[in-house]
Amino acid sequence: MSERVPHRGLSLTVLVVNQLLAGVGVASGIAVAALLVEELTGVVALAGLAQSASVLGAAIVAIPLARLAVRSGRHVALATGYALAMTGAVLVIAAAASGWVPLVFLGLAAFGAGSAAGLQARFAATEVAAAGFEARSMSIVLWATTIGSVAGPLLSATGDTVGIALGLPPLVGPFLFSGVAFALSTLLVATLLRLPKPGTMATDAASSAPDVAAAQADELAPDHVVDAGGAAPAAEPIGAWAAFRIAVREPRSLFAILAIVCSHTVMVGVMVMTPVHMTAHGLSLSLVGVVISIHIIGMYGASPLVGWLVDRIGPPRVIVIGVGILTIAALIGILAPADDMLLVPLALGLLGLGWSCGLIGGSTLLTTSVEPSIRVPLQGATDAAMNLAAAASAALSGVVLGAAGFAGVNVVALLVLVPLVIAGARARRAGLSEQSGRRAPVR
């Protein structure tokens, strides 16, 4: 019996609405998390660990959510991620009410599962896209995050007022809004979202698997043994890091992985230090807010255009464009004075746009350059690597800022792009070699 194919338009609509809710959930809590930690501990240095705890939480759950998607379906994995985030919000509220600080960090780690599920949703979007529209479908889902990311912080003051009215300590109320948003996300994806088998796309049915995919499948699969009844045994599930090790040996998929990891590492490292750099030079928090808003618009606002461009000219070219944009952003960051309210917002806006090119281009290339059976575990491993790198980047950027200033942070960002450039050159040479081999006349 053939598998029932879900309605693509309905599934994409559910994903978009879900991203709106999840964006509000993430942004409402994260906007005040550092301030809450500082309030509870009285130690400014510990405030930065709020973001690190959330990012590490996202990294920890990325692979388990991918395994759950393979075993039980993408909708179950997404619902589980948002349910964990809702639980994290509850733990933060309980910790603040009781004054037990370790529970705050545990709650923020669970809260990070919302970000991990939101990232996994971008891959779900490619599974309901028509052939040739994968990047556009992904970009629409990412674009929906813009509204939630902007609305979340705007609701923080209202959430704080509601929380205080309910007898909660200051800065806790926004986590009430986060918990409600994640609860709605959990119900939405659990009840309405139905997707094709995780890892499958419309292009798989439209064309045969490429040679590199077949080679990966042969490398991963056990020997073909047929039992007495003539049936081949079912293939063993492929682990995330096994899929990752296979992918990094192929130039195109390695290029895709590094595009995601390096772009995200550069973005996080520079972005988290920008407010510190600006306030240290006397700029107000309102101006910092303007710059970060421009950065978020760069990250998500232009994603439909980036998605269209990926489908139009191909992921590798868009990744190269992203590297160029990130390079320009870093150079402006090196040269611009901290109080220049023309160049600093420009740099942060370009930083977000370059990230968008790297993430959408890299994610699309990742899904199309590997065999379907390893897509989902590889996606989980790549997101885990991305979040681990981002956590390290956020932690080390403070050290670099103290030692070499904001210019030093941007110099390090340029160095992070070097492996991506090298991988891109290797992938291009490998592609040219394949084309030359196909065009060579048979003698």
C-alpha positions as CSV (number, residue, x, y, z in Angstrom):
1,M,0.0,0.0,0.0
2,S,1.4,3.4,-0.9
3,E,2.0,6.0,1.8
4,R,-0.5,8.8,2.0
5,V,1.2,12.1,1.0
6,P,0.2,15.0,3.3
7,H,-1.2,18.2,1.8
8,R,1.9,20.3,1.2
9,G,0.2,23.7,1.5
10,L,-1.5,22.8,4.8
11,S,1.8,21.4,6.2
12,L,3.8,24.5,5.2
13,T,1.1,26.7,6.7
14,V,1.2,24.8,10.0
15,L,5.0,25.2,10.0
16,V,4.8,28.9,9.4
17,V,2.3,29.5,12.2
18,N,4.3,27.3,14.5
19,Q,7.4,29.3,13.8
20,L,5.5,32.5,14.7
21,L,4.6,31.0,18.1
22,A,8.0,29.5,18.7
23,G,9.7,32.7,17.8
24,V,7.6,34.5,20.5
25,G,8.4,31.8,22.9
26,V,12.2,31.9,22.4
27,A,12.5,35.7,22.2
28,S,10.3,36.5,25.2
29,G,12.4,34.6,27.6
30,I,15.8,35.1,26.1
31,A,15.3,38.9,26.1
32,V,15.3,38.9,29.9
33,A,17.3,35.7,30.8
34,A,20.6,37.4,31.3
35,L,19.0,40.1,33.5
36,L,17.2,37.5,35.5
37,V,20.4,35.5,36.2
38,E,22.2,38.7,37.2
39,E,19.2,39.6,39.5
40,L,19.2,36.2,41.2
41,T,23.0,35.8,41.6
42,G,24.1,39.4,41.9
43,V,27.1,38.5,39.7
44,V,27.3,40.3,36.3
45,A,29.7,37.8,34.9
46,L,27.2,34.9,35.4
47,A,24.7,36.8,33.2
48,G,26.4,35.7,30.0
49,L,26.0,32.0,31.1
50,A,22.2,32.4,30.5
51,Q,22.7,32.4,26.7
52,S,25.4,29.7,26.9
53,A,23.1,27.4,28.8
54,S,20.3,27.8,26.2
55,V,22.7,27.3,23.3
56,L,24.2,24.2,24.9
57,G,20.7,22.9,25.6
58,A,19.9,23.2,21.9
59,A,23.1,21.4,21.0
60,I,22.4,18.5,23.4
61,V,18.9,17.8,22.1
62,A,19.6,18.3,18.4
63,I,20.7,14.7,17.8
64,P,18.0,13.0,20.0
65,L,15.3,15.0,18.2
66,A,16.7,13.8,14.9
67,R,16.6,10.2,16.1
68,L,13.1,10.7,17.3
69,A,12.1,12.1,13.9
70,V,13.4,9.0,12.1
71,R,11.7,6.6,14.6
72,S,8.4,8.3,15.1
73,G,8.0,11.1,12.6
74,R,9.0,14.7,12.3
75,H,5.9,16.0,14.0
76,V,6.6,14.0,17.1
77,A,10.2,15.3,17.3
78,L,9.1,18.9,16.9
79,A,6.3,18.5,19.5
80,T,8.8,17.0,21.9
81,G,11.3,19.9,21.4
82,Y,8.6,22.5,22.1
83,A,7.3,20.5,25.1
84,L,10.8,20.5,26.6
85,A,11.1,24.3,26.0
86,M,7.7,24.7,27.8
87,T,9.1,22.6,30.7
88,G,12.2,24.8,30.7
89,A,10.1,27.9,31.1
90,V,8.2,26.4,34.0
91,L,11.5,25.5,35.7
92,V,12.8,29.0,35.3
93,I,9.7,30.4,36.9
94,A,9.9,27.9,39.7
95,A,13.7,28.7,40.2
96,A,13.1,32.4,40.3
97,A,10.2,32.0,42.8
98,S,12.3,29.7,45.1
99,G,15.6,31.5,44.6
100,W,17.4,28.2,43.6
101,V,19.9,29.4,41.0
102,P,21.1,26.0,39.6
103,L,17.5,25.3,38.6
104,V,17.5,28.5,36.4
105,F,20.3,27.1,34.3
106,L,18.7,23.7,34.0
107,G,15.5,25.4,32.9
108,L,17.4,27.6,30.4
109,A,19.1,24.5,29.0
110,A,15.7,22.8,28.5
111,F,14.4,26.1,27.1
112,G,17.1,25.8,24.3
113,A,15.1,22.8,22.9
114,G,12.8,25.4,21.4
115,S,15.6,26.8,19.3
116,A,16.7,23.2,18.3
117,A,13.1,22.4,17.2
118,G,12.8,25.7,15.3
119,L,16.0,24.8,13.4
120,Q,14.7,21.3,12.7
121,A,11.6,22.9,11.3
122,R,13.6,24.4,8.4
123,F,14.5,20.9,7.2
124,A,10.8,19.8,7.6
125,A,10.0,22.7,5.2
126,T,12.1,21.1,2.4
127,E,10.2,17.8,2.9
128,V,6.8,19.4,1.9
129,A,8.3,21.6,-0.9
130,A,7.6,21.0,-4.5
131,A,10.7,19.9,-6.6
132,G,12.9,23.0,-7.2
133,F,11.3,25.0,-4.4
134,E,13.1,23.5,-1.4
135,A,15.1,26.7,-0.5
136,R,12.1,29.0,-0.9
137,S,10.0,26.7,1.4
138,M,12.8,26.7,4.0
139,S,13.2,30.5,3.7
140,I,9.4,31.2,4.3
141,V,9.5,29.2,7.5
142,L,12.6,31.1,8.6
143,W,11.1,34.4,7.7
144,A,8.1,33.7,10.0
145,T,10.7,33.7,12.8
146,T,11.2,37.4,12.2
147,I,7.8,38.3,13.5
148,G,8.1,36.2,16.6
149,S,11.6,37.4,17.3
150,V,10.5,41.1,17.0
151,A,7.3,40.6,18.9
152,G,8.8,38.5,21.7
153,P,11.0,41.3,23.3
154,L,8.2,43.8,22.8
155,L,6.0,41.6,25.0
156,S,8.6,41.4,27.7
157,A,7.4,44.5,29.6
158,T,3.8,43.3,29.4
159,G,4.8,39.9,30.6
160,D,6.7,41.4,33.5
161,T,3.6,43.4,34.5
162,V,1.4,40.3,34.3
163,G,3.9,38.3,36.3
164,I,4.2,40.9,39.1
165,A,0.4,41.1,39.2
166,L,0.4,37.3,39.8
167,G,2.8,37.6,42.6
168,L,6.0,36.5,40.7
169,P,9.4,38.2,41.1
170,P,10.4,40.8,38.6
171,L,11.7,39.6,35.2
172,V,9.9,36.2,35.5
173,G,6.6,37.2,33.8
174,P,8.0,37.0,30.2
175,F,8.6,33.3,30.8
176,L,4.9,32.9,31.3
177,F,4.4,34.1,27.8
178,S,7.1,31.8,26.6
179,G,5.5,28.8,28.3
180,V,2.1,29.6,26.8
181,A,3.6,30.0,23.3
182,F,5.5,26.8,23.5
183,A,2.4,24.9,24.8
184,L,0.5,26.2,21.7
185,S,3.3,25.1,19.4
186,T,3.3,21.7,21.0
187,L,-0.4,21.2,20.4
188,L,-0.3,22.6,16.9
189,V,2.4,20.4,15.5
190,A,1.2,17.3,17.5
191,T,-2.3,17.5,16.2
192,L,-2.2,19.2,12.8
193,L,1.2,18.7,11.3
194,R,1.7,15.7,9.1
195,L,4.8,15.3,7.0
196,P,6.2,12.8,4.6
197,K,8.8,10.3,5.8
198,P,11.6,12.3,7.4
199,G,14.5,12.8,4.9
200,T,12.4,12.4,1.8
201,M,11.8,15.2,-0.7
202,A,9.9,15.6,-3.9
203,T,13.2,15.6,-5.9
204,D,13.8,12.1,-4.7
205,A,10.9,10.8,-6.7
206,A,11.6,13.0,-9.7
207,S,15.2,11.9,-10.2
208,S,17.4,9.0,-9.4
209,A,19.9,9.3,-6.6
210,P,23.2,10.8,-7.7
211,D,26.3,8.7,-7.9
212,V,27.8,10.1,-4.7
213,A,24.6,9.2,-2.8
214,A,24.9,5.6,-4.0
215,A,28.5,5.5,-2.9
216,Q,27.5,6.8,0.5
217,A,24.7,4.2,0.8
218,D,27.1,1.4,-0.2
219,E,29.6,2.6,2.4
220,L,27.0,2.7,5.1
221,A,25.0,-0.4,4.4
222,P,26.0,-3.9,5.7
223,D,26.8,-6.6,3.3
224,H,23.7,-7.7,1.2
225,V,22.7,-10.9,2.8
226,V,19.5,-12.7,1.7
227,D,17.7,-15.0,4.1
228,A,16.2,-18.4,3.2
229,G,12.9,-16.7,2.2
230,G,14.6,-14.5,-0.3
231,A,14.1,-11.3,1.6
232,A,17.0,-8.9,2.4
233,P,17.2,-7.8,6.1
234,A,16.2,-4.3,7.0
235,A,19.0,-1.8,7.0
236,E,20.2,-0.7,10.4
237,P,19.5,2.9,11.4
238,I,22.4,5.2,10.8
239,G,23.7,7.1,13.7
240,A,24.2,10.9,13.6
241,W,27.9,10.9,14.0
242,A,28.3,8.0,11.6
243,A,26.4,10.0,9.0
244,F,28.5,13.0,9.9
245,R,31.8,11.1,9.3
246,I,30.6,9.9,6.0
247,A,29.5,13.4,4.9
248,V,32.7,15.2,5.7
249,R,34.5,12.9,3.3
250,E,32.5,14.2,0.4
251,P,33.5,17.7,-0.8
252,R,30.0,19.0,-1.5
253,S,28.4,17.9,1.8
254,L,31.5,19.1,3.8
255,F,31.1,22.4,2.1
256,A,27.5,22.5,3.2
257,I,28.3,21.6,6.8
258,L,31.0,24.2,7.1
259,A,28.7,26.8,5.5
260,I,26.2,26.2,8.3
261,V,28.7,25.9,11.2
262,C,31.1,28.7,10.2
263,S,28.4,31.2,9.2
264,H,26.6,30.7,12.6
265,T,29.9,30.8,14.5
266,V,30.8,34.1,12.9
267,M,27.4,35.6,13.5
268,V,27.1,34.6,17.1
269,G,30.7,35.7,18.0
270,V,30.3,39.2,16.6
271,M,26.7,39.7,17.5
272,V,26.9,38.9,21.3
273,M,29.9,41.3,21.7
274,T,28.3,44.2,19.8
275,P,26.1,45.4,22.7
276,V,29.1,45.2,25.1
277,H,31.3,47.1,22.6
278,M,28.7,49.9,22.1
279,T,27.7,50.4,25.8
280,A,31.4,50.5,26.8
281,H,31.7,53.5,24.5
282,G,28.8,55.3,26.0
283,L,26.0,54.4,23.7
284,S,22.5,53.9,25.2
285,L,20.6,50.7,25.4
286,S,18.0,52.1,23.0
287,L,20.6,52.5,20.3
288,V,21.9,49.0,21.0
289,G,18.3,47.8,20.5
290,V,18.1,49.6,17.2
291,V,21.3,47.9,16.0
292,I,20.2,44.4,17.1
293,S,16.8,44.9,15.4
294,I,18.6,45.7,12.2
295,H,20.7,42.6,12.7
296,I,17.6,40.4,13.1
297,I,16.0,41.9,10.0
298,G,19.1,41.0,8.1
299,M,19.0,37.5,9.5
300,Y,15.3,36.7,8.7
301,G,13.7,39.6,6.8
302,A,15.5,38.8,3.5
303,S,15.3,35.1,3.8
304,P,12.6,34.7,1.1
305,L,14.8,36.5,-1.3
306,V,17.8,34.3,-0.3
307,G,15.6,31.2,-0.7
308,W,14.6,32.3,-4.2
309,L,18.2,33.0,-5.1
310,V,19.3,29.5,-3.9
311,D,16.7,27.9,-6.1
312,R,17.6,30.1,-8.9
313,I,21.4,30.0,-9.1
314,G,22.2,27.1,-6.7
315,P,23.3,26.7,-3.1
316,P,27.1,26.9,-3.7
317,R,26.9,30.3,-5.3
318,V,24.7,31.7,-2.6
319,I,27.1,30.4,0.0
320,V,30.0,32.2,-1.8
321,I,27.9,35.4,-1.7
322,G,27.3,34.8,2.0
323,V,31.0,34.5,2.6
324,G,31.6,37.8,0.7
325,I,28.9,39.6,2.8
326,L,30.3,38.3,6.1
327,T,33.8,39.4,5.0
328,I,32.5,42.9,4.3
329,A,30.7,43.0,7.6
330,A,33.8,41.9,9.5
331,L,35.9,44.5,7.7
332,I,33.5,47.3,8.6
333,G,33.5,46.0,12.2
334,I,37.3,46.3,12.3
335,L,37.4,49.8,10.9
336,A,34.2,51.5,12.2
337,P,34.1,53.6,15.4
338,A,31.8,52.2,18.0
339,D,29.6,55.4,18.0
340,D,29.2,55.5,14.2
341,M,25.5,54.9,13.9
342,L,25.7,54.4,10.1
343,L,28.5,51.9,9.8
344,V,27.8,49.8,12.9
345,P,24.2,49.1,12.0
346,L,25.3,48.4,8.4
347,A,27.9,45.9,9.7
348,L,25.3,44.1,11.9
349,G,22.7,44.1,9.1
350,L,25.2,42.6,6.7
351,L,26.3,40.1,9.4
352,G,22.7,38.9,9.5
353,L,22.3,38.7,5.8
354,G,25.5,36.8,5.3
355,W,24.3,34.3,8.0
356,S,21.1,33.9,6.1
357,C,22.9,33.1,2.9
358,G,25.1,30.6,4.7
359,L,22.3,28.9,6.6
360,I,19.8,28.6,3.8
361,G,22.4,27.8,1.1
362,G,24.2,25.3,3.4
363,S,21.0,23.7,4.6
364,T,19.7,23.3,1.1
365,L,23.0,21.9,-0.2
366,L,23.1,19.5,2.8
367,T,19.7,18.0,2.0
368,T,20.4,17.6,-1.7
369,S,24.0,16.3,-1.6
370,V,23.5,13.2,0.5
371,E,21.5,10.0,0.2
372,P,18.0,10.2,1.8
373,S,18.6,7.6,4.5
374,I,21.3,9.7,6.2
375,R,19.7,13.1,5.8
376,V,17.9,13.4,9.1
377,P,20.8,12.0,11.3
378,L,23.2,14.3,9.4
379,Q,20.9,17.3,10.0
380,G,20.9,16.5,13.7
381,A,24.6,16.2,13.9
382,T,25.2,19.4,11.9
383,D,22.8,21.4,14.1
384,A,24.6,20.0,17.2
385,A,27.9,21.0,15.8
386,M,26.6,24.4,14.9
387,N,25.3,25.1,18.4
388,L,28.4,23.8,20.1
389,A,30.5,26.0,17.9
390,A,28.2,29.0,18.7
391,A,28.5,28.3,22.5
392,A,32.2,28.3,22.2
393,S,32.2,31.4,20.1
394,A,30.0,33.3,22.5
395,A,32.3,32.3,25.4
396,L,35.6,33.1,23.7
397,S,34.5,36.3,22.1
398,G,34.4,38.0,25.5
399,V,38.0,37.0,26.1
400,V,39.0,38.3,22.6
401,L,37.1,41.5,23.2
402,G,39.0,42.1,26.5
403,A,42.4,41.3,24.9
404,A,42.1,42.8,21.4
405,G,38.9,44.9,21.3
406,F,36.1,44.7,18.9
407,A,38.5,44.7,15.9
408,G,40.1,41.6,17.3
409,V,36.6,39.9,17.5
410,N,36.1,40.6,13.8
411,V,39.6,39.4,12.9
412,V,38.8,36.1,14.5
413,A,35.5,36.0,12.5
414,L,37.5,36.4,9.3
415,L,39.8,33.5,10.4
416,V,36.7,31.3,11.0
417,L,35.7,31.8,7.4
418,V,39.0,30.4,6.1
419,P,38.1,26.6,6.4
420,L,34.8,27.4,4.6
421,V,36.7,29.1,1.7
422,I,39.0,26.1,1.4
423,A,36.2,23.6,1.5
424,G,34.4,25.6,-1.2
425,A,37.5,25.5,-3.4
426,R,37.7,21.7,-2.9
427,A,34.1,21.3,-3.8
428,R,34.4,23.3,-6.9
429,R,37.5,21.3,-8.1
430,A,35.6,18.1,-7.4
431,G,32.6,19.3,-9.4
432,L,34.8,20.3,-12.3
433,S,36.5,16.9,-12.2
434,E,33.2,15.1,-12.3
435,Q,32.0,17.3,-15.3
436,S,35.3,16.7,-17.1
437,G,34.9,12.9,-16.5
438,R,31.4,12.9,-17.9
439,R,32.3,14.9,-21.0
440,A,35.4,12.9,-21.8
441,P,34.9,11.0,-25.1
442,V,35.0,7.2,-25.0
443,R,37.9,5.9,-27.0
